[in-house]
Amino acid sequence: VGSEMCIRDRYQLDRGAKKEVLSVYAYLEQHPEYHITVNGHTDNVGTVSYNHILSEKRSRAVARELIRLGLSKSRISWSGKGRDFPVASNDTETGRRQNRRVSFILSKP
């Protein structure tokens, strides 16, 4: 789920993020052999503790939406990664925006 959902200090899903999550849900419904891990991420602004909590809230928000759509809780796990795995430089607002995200890992148990 891209940076549109992950505005600084926010973890609620906007309309665009819900649409992306719906696509993931539809894929998982068509492929019941997969489980999903949802990872929340942040930029490097703020304390390590604050960012870990925020990233956890981001991942949980996506997991809750998947559950609300009907995906079994037993197929979902989530965690907050904080600022530990940036995909861009945190030296610019553009880079920080890219780092505020939720990522998915699909796996077969």
Secondary structure, 3 states (H helix, E strand, C coil): CCCCCCCCCCCCCCHHHHHHHHHHHHHHHHCCCCEEEEEECCCCCCCHHHHHHHHHHHHHHHHHHHHHHCCCHHHEEEEECCCCCCCCCCCCHHHHHHHCCEEEEEECC
